[in-house]
Amino acid sequence: MDYVSALLPPAVMAVFFIGVIRVIVKTQGGANKTKEDAAVDAALARAQGSRPAPENEA
């Protein structure tokens, strides 16, 4: 029975890992893609807006 207790944690981790990967793959694209793209665009715009203007050294 020691082998069962030794194999159970990796098996459970593998099942959860596969589940996480499936959720990630399923949520890519579709209606969620436009929301995610808009969120990224907004974050980039905020980052660009808060960055000081480069000074000309020449």
Secondary structure in CASP SS format (residue, H / E / C, confidence):
PFRMAT SS
TARGET T0000
AUTHOR 0000-0000-0000
METHOD secondary structure of the structure
MODEL  1
M C 1.00
D H 1.00
Y H 1.00
V H 1.00
S H 1.00
A H 1.00
L H 1.00
L H 1.00
P H 1.00
P H 1.00
A H 1.00
V H 1.00
M H 1.00
A H 1.00
V H 1.00
F H 1.00
F H 1.00
I H 1.00
G H 1.00
V H 1.00
I H 1.00
R H 1.00
V H 1.00
I H 1.00
V H 1.00
K H 1.00
T C 1.00
Q C 1.00
G C 1.00
G C 1.00
A H 1.00
N H 1.00
K H 1.00
T H 1.00
K H 1.00
E H 1.00
D H 1.00
A H 1.00
A H 1.00
V H 1.00
D H 1.00
A H 1.00
A H 1.00
L H 1.00
A H 1.00
R H 1.00
A H 1.00
Q H 1.00
G H 1.00
S H 1.00
R C 1.00
P C 1.00
A C 1.00
P C 1.00
E C 1.00
N C 1.00
E C 1.00
A C 1.00
END
